């Protein structure tokens, strides 16, 4: 598995669209900033076939430090939940099937 950075994505999009990297980087960053802004306001973002971002409230709880075994109070917080869309689900499934097809089959005894 390979980690793809924002810079790599910007370079790919710029090459595909024949645009300057600076312009594409600004657009991508603006897009990401807007997602953060909307989630910060508690709004739900839906991108058809890609997925849905929404905030989720996690309640307060008591956790335990694994090193000292001391109990710690964890305050409530908001997190982001992502639900995969139809096209992404299909691509992930295709990728899994392709990986399985490439793996050698162990000999049966």
Secondary structure, 3 states (H helix, E strand, C coil): CCCCCHHHHHHHHHHHHCCCHHHHHHHHHHHHHHHHHHHHCCCCEEECCCEEEEEEEECCEEEECCCCCCEEEECCEEEEEEEECHHHHHHHHHHHHHHHHHCCCCCCC
